[in-house]
């Protein structure tokens, strides 16, 4: 891991936690994320104008994968907004970030897609699962199956499923771009990010227009739009920095491992800035999640 790569990832981690904190603090809603999407779309529009990807010659499956990816993003945002409405960020953030690792691994094993996880990686997944089960508990004596059947868990699973969905289809769409171009550069990648953000913004607009509560939330946000604007800039810039970091590492798994710095940062930001309670099960759950993710990233 080089110094430039570490600094880029560290900056990305802070930006990612920043937009999640702003979302949680500002009455999370799809209206908030719609403004974020609009800002991100404007952010990457100039890059898209200079890209050389021949979109008019792209095969139909590229646009099919893109649409499915956008659908996954919308599901992710909806699940995240509803999760933050009913639970602490110190609980939701680490679990939503960790669960897609388990879901994607399960899909690859069941359908025989890609490389089979190593024994160490499977062990990491077991550790992550244990950590996720501990996160909702206020104390160790509270453990009960019924605690895991509620709206918050449903929306957390929805957000994690959305992340899994767009991750898998983004990968397929980017692969097609790489095959068409021969080599994928930063401009091409950010141009694809523009398409994602634009599609997400349109989807969020439709959702907000069809929901009375979201329309009311949008009107309120227009009075003080600074938070979603900053969140939109932070969210998209965080991903762009990760793309730049790939150029400074010899193994992309290092990037994946160091990105997990956002989990304890998000956890303690919730505890310190939002005065959320750091119970012993939460702390142990966080430790297990981070440990499991690092094991998977470095030993898969």
C-alpha positions as CSV (number, residue, x, y, z in Angstrom):
1,X,0.0,0.0,0.0
2,X,1.6,3.3,-1.1
3,X,1.2,6.6,0.7
4,X,-0.9,8.2,-2.1
5,X,-3.3,5.2,-2.2
6,X,-3.7,5.3,1.6
7,X,-4.4,9.0,1.6
8,X,-6.9,8.7,-1.2
9,X,-8.7,5.9,0.6
10,X,-8.6,7.7,3.9
11,X,-10.2,10.8,2.3
12,X,-12.8,8.6,0.6
13,X,-13.7,7.0,3.9
14,X,-14.2,10.4,5.6
15,X,-16.4,11.6,2.7
16,X,-18.5,8.4,2.8
17,X,-19.1,8.7,6.5
18,X,-19.8,12.4,6.1
19,X,-22.7,11.9,3.6
20,X,-24.2,9.2,5.8
21,X,-24.0,11.4,8.9
22,X,-25.6,14.3,7.1
23,X,-28.4,12.0,5.9
24,X,-29.1,10.6,9.3
25,X,-29.0,14.0,10.9
26,X,-31.3,15.6,8.4
27,X,-34.4,13.5,8.7
28,X,-33.4,10.8,6.1
29,X,-35.7,10.5,3.1
30,X,-35.7,9.7,-0.6
31,X,-36.2,13.5,-1.2
32,X,-32.8,14.0,0.5
33,X,-31.2,11.4,-1.7
34,X,-32.9,12.8,-4.8
35,X,-31.1,16.2,-4.2
36,X,-27.9,14.2,-3.7
37,X,-28.4,12.5,-7.0
38,X,-29.1,15.8,-8.8
39,X,-25.8,17.3,-7.5
40,X,-23.8,14.2,-8.4
41,X,-25.3,14.1,-11.9
42,X,-24.2,17.8,-12.4
43,X,-20.8,17.0,-10.9
44,X,-20.0,14.3,-13.6
45,X,-21.8,15.9,-16.6
46,X,-18.6,17.7,-17.8
47,X,-16.6,14.5,-17.7
48,X,-19.4,12.6,-19.6
49,X,-19.3,15.3,-22.4
50,X,-15.6,14.4,-23.1
51,X,-15.8,10.6,-22.9
52,X,-15.2,8.5,-26.0
53,X,-17.4,5.6,-25.1
54,X,-19.5,4.7,-28.2
55,X,-22.8,4.4,-26.3
56,X,-24.8,4.3,-29.5
57,X,-23.0,1.1,-30.5
58,X,-23.3,-0.6,-27.1
59,X,-25.2,-4.0,-27.1
60,X,-28.6,-4.1,-25.6
61,X,-27.4,-6.1,-22.6
62,X,-25.2,-3.1,-21.5
63,X,-28.3,-1.0,-21.0
64,X,-30.2,-3.9,-19.4
65,X,-27.4,-4.2,-16.8
66,X,-27.3,-0.5,-16.3
67,X,-31.1,-0.3,-15.7
68,X,-30.9,-3.2,-13.2
69,X,-28.0,-1.5,-11.5
70,X,-30.0,1.7,-11.2
71,X,-32.9,-0.3,-9.8
72,X,-30.5,-1.7,-7.2
73,X,-29.3,1.8,-6.3
74,X,-32.9,3.0,-5.7
75,X,-33.6,0.0,-3.5
76,X,-30.4,0.7,-1.6
77,X,-31.4,4.3,-1.0
78,X,-34.9,3.5,0.0
79,X,-33.7,0.9,2.5
80,X,-31.1,3.2,3.9
81,X,-33.5,6.1,4.4
82,X,-36.0,4.0,6.2
83,X,-33.3,2.3,8.3
84,X,-31.9,5.6,9.4
85,X,-35.4,6.8,10.4
86,X,-35.8,4.0,12.9
87,X,-32.3,3.1,14.2
88,X,-28.9,4.5,15.1
89,X,-26.3,5.0,12.4
90,X,-23.8,3.2,14.7
91,X,-26.0,0.1,14.2
92,X,-27.2,0.5,10.6
93,X,-24.0,1.7,8.9
94,X,-21.7,-1.2,9.7
95,X,-24.4,-3.9,9.1
96,X,-25.5,-2.4,5.7
97,X,-21.8,-2.2,4.6
98,X,-21.0,-5.8,5.8
99,X,-24.1,-7.8,4.7
100,X,-23.5,-7.4,0.9
101,X,-20.2,-9.3,1.3
102,X,-22.1,-12.3,2.7
103,X,-24.9,-12.0,0.1
104,X,-22.5,-11.8,-2.9
105,X,-20.5,-14.7,-1.5
106,X,-23.6,-16.8,-1.2
107,X,-24.6,-16.0,-4.8
108,X,-21.2,-16.8,-6.2
109,X,-21.1,-20.2,-4.3
110,X,-24.7,-21.2,-5.2
111,X,-24.5,-20.3,-8.9
112,X,-20.8,-21.1,-9.3
113,X,-19.9,-17.6,-10.4
114,X,-16.3,-16.5,-10.2
115,X,-13.6,-17.7,-7.8
116,X,-14.7,-20.0,-4.9
117,X,-14.0,-18.3,-1.5
118,X,-11.1,-19.8,0.5
119,X,-11.5,-21.4,3.9
120,X,-10.1,-18.2,5.5
121,X,-12.7,-16.1,3.6
122,X,-15.5,-18.4,4.6
123,X,-14.3,-18.1,8.2
124,X,-14.4,-14.3,7.8
125,X,-18.0,-14.6,6.6
126,X,-19.0,-16.5,9.7
127,X,-17.3,-13.9,11.9
128,X,-19.2,-11.1,10.0
129,X,-22.5,-13.0,10.5
130,X,-21.8,-13.2,14.3
131,X,-21.0,-9.5,14.4
132,X,-24.2,-8.5,12.5
133,X,-26.3,-10.6,15.0
134,X,-24.8,-8.8,17.9
135,X,-25.3,-5.2,16.6
136,X,-29.0,-4.8,17.5
137,X,-28.6,-6.0,21.1
138,X,-28.5,-3.5,24.0
139,X,-27.0,-6.2,26.2
140,X,-26.0,-9.9,25.8
141,X,-29.1,-11.1,27.7
142,X,-31.4,-9.5,25.1
143,X,-30.7,-12.2,22.5
144,X,-33.9,-13.6,21.1
145,X,-35.0,-14.7,17.6
146,X,-38.0,-12.3,17.7
147,X,-35.6,-9.3,17.9
148,X,-34.5,-9.9,14.3
149,X,-38.1,-9.7,12.9
150,X,-38.9,-6.0,12.6
151,X,-39.1,-3.2,10.2
152,X,-35.6,-2.0,10.8
153,X,-34.1,-5.4,10.0
154,X,-36.3,-5.6,6.9
155,X,-35.0,-2.2,5.6
156,X,-31.4,-3.0,6.5
157,X,-31.8,-6.2,4.4
158,X,-33.4,-4.2,1.6
159,X,-30.4,-1.7,1.6
160,X,-27.9,-4.5,1.6
161,X,-29.8,-6.4,-1.2
162,X,-29.8,-3.2,-3.2
163,X,-26.0,-2.8,-2.8
164,X,-25.5,-6.4,-3.9
165,X,-27.8,-5.9,-6.9
166,X,-26.0,-2.8,-8.2
167,X,-22.5,-4.2,-7.4
168,X,-23.1,-7.3,-9.5
169,X,-24.7,-5.5,-12.5
170,X,-22.2,-2.6,-12.4
171,X,-19.5,-5.2,-12.7
172,X,-21.2,-6.8,-15.7
173,X,-21.8,-3.4,-17.4
174,X,-18.2,-2.1,-16.8
175,X,-16.9,-5.4,-18.3
176,X,-18.8,-4.7,-21.5
177,X,-17.3,-1.1,-21.6
178,X,-13.8,-2.6,-21.1
179,X,-14.3,-5.0,-23.9
180,X,-15.5,-2.2,-26.3
181,X,-12.7,0.1,-25.3
182,X,-9.9,-2.4,-24.8
183,X,-8.8,-0.5,-21.7
184,X,-10.9,1.3,-19.1
185,X,-9.6,4.8,-18.1
186,X,-10.7,7.2,-15.4
187,X,-12.8,9.3,-17.8
188,X,-14.7,6.2,-19.1
189,X,-15.3,5.0,-15.5
190,X,-16.6,8.4,-14.3
191,X,-18.7,8.7,-17.4
192,X,-20.4,5.4,-16.5
193,X,-20.8,6.9,-12.9
194,X,-22.6,9.8,-14.6
195,X,-25.1,7.4,-16.2
196,X,-25.6,5.7,-12.8
197,X,-26.2,9.0,-11.0
198,X,-28.5,10.4,-13.7
199,X,-30.6,7.2,-13.7
200,X,-30.7,7.1,-9.9
201,X,-31.9,10.8,-9.9
202,X,-34.7,10.1,-12.3
203,X,-35.8,7.0,-10.3
204,X,-35.8,9.0,-7.1
205,X,-37.7,11.8,-8.8
206,X,-40.5,9.4,-9.7
207,X,-40.6,7.9,-6.2
208,X,-40.8,11.4,-4.6
209,X,-43.5,12.6,-7.0
210,X,-45.6,9.6,-6.2
211,X,-45.3,9.9,-2.4
212,X,-47.0,12.7,-0.4
213,X,-44.6,12.5,2.5
214,X,-41.6,12.7,0.3
215,X,-43.0,15.7,-1.6
216,X,-43.4,17.4,1.8
217,X,-39.9,16.5,2.8
218,X,-38.6,17.9,-0.5
219,X,-40.3,21.2,0.1
220,X,-38.7,21.4,3.6
221,X,-35.3,20.5,2.2
222,X,-35.5,23.3,-0.3
223,X,-35.5,25.8,2.6
224,X,-32.1,24.5,3.8
225,X,-30.6,22.5,0.9
226,X,-27.0,22.8,2.1
227,X,-26.9,19.3,3.8
228,X,-28.0,17.3,0.7
229,X,-25.8,19.3,-1.6
230,X,-22.7,18.6,0.5
231,X,-23.8,15.0,0.9
232,X,-24.1,14.7,-2.9
233,X,-20.7,16.1,-3.5
234,X,-19.2,13.9,-0.7
235,X,-20.9,10.7,-1.9
236,X,-19.8,10.9,-5.5
237,X,-16.3,12.2,-4.7
238,X,-15.8,9.3,-2.3
239,X,-16.3,6.8,-5.0
240,X,-14.1,8.7,-7.5
241,X,-11.2,8.8,-5.0
242,X,-11.5,5.0,-4.7
243,X,-11.2,4.7,-8.5
244,X,-8.1,6.9,-8.4
245,X,-6.6,4.8,-5.6
246,X,-6.7,1.7,-7.8
247,X,-3.8,3.2,-9.9
248,X,-1.5,3.2,-6.8
249,X,-1.9,-0.4,-5.6
250,X,-0.6,-3.7,-6.8
251,X,-3.6,-5.6,-5.4
252,X,-7.1,-4.2,-5.3
253,X,-7.9,-6.3,-2.2
254,X,-5.8,-3.8,-0.3
255,X,-8.2,-1.1,-1.3
256,X,-11.2,-3.2,-0.2
257,X,-9.5,-3.9,3.2
258,X,-8.6,-0.3,4.0
259,X,-12.1,0.9,2.9
260,X,-13.3,-0.9,6.1
261,X,-11.9,2.0,8.1
262,X,-15.3,3.6,7.4
263,X,-17.1,1.1,9.7
264,X,-15.5,2.1,13.0
265,X,-15.4,5.8,11.9
266,X,-19.2,5.7,11.1
267,X,-19.8,3.9,14.4
268,X,-17.9,6.3,16.6
269,X,-19.3,9.3,14.6
270,X,-22.8,8.2,15.6
271,X,-21.7,7.7,19.2
272,X,-19.8,10.9,19.6
273,X,-21.6,13.4,17.3
274,X,-25.2,12.0,17.6
275,X,-24.8,10.8,21.2
276,X,-25.9,7.2,20.4
277,X,-25.3,4.6,23.0
278,X,-22.3,2.3,22.4
279,X,-23.4,-1.0,24.1
280,X,-21.0,-3.8,24.7
281,X,-22.7,-6.1,22.1
282,X,-22.5,-3.2,19.6
283,X,-18.7,-2.8,20.2
284,X,-18.0,-6.5,20.0
285,X,-20.2,-6.8,16.9
286,X,-18.3,-3.9,15.2
287,X,-15.0,-5.6,16.0
288,X,-16.1,-8.9,14.6
289,X,-17.5,-7.3,11.4
290,X,-14.2,-5.4,10.7
291,X,-12.1,-8.4,11.5
292,X,-14.2,-10.6,9.2
293,X,-14.1,-8.1,6.3
294,X,-10.3,-7.7,6.6
295,X,-9.9,-11.5,6.6
296,X,-11.9,-11.8,3.4
297,X,-10.2,-8.9,1.7
298,X,-6.6,-10.1,2.4
299,X,-7.0,-13.9,2.5
300,X,-9.6,-14.7,-0.1
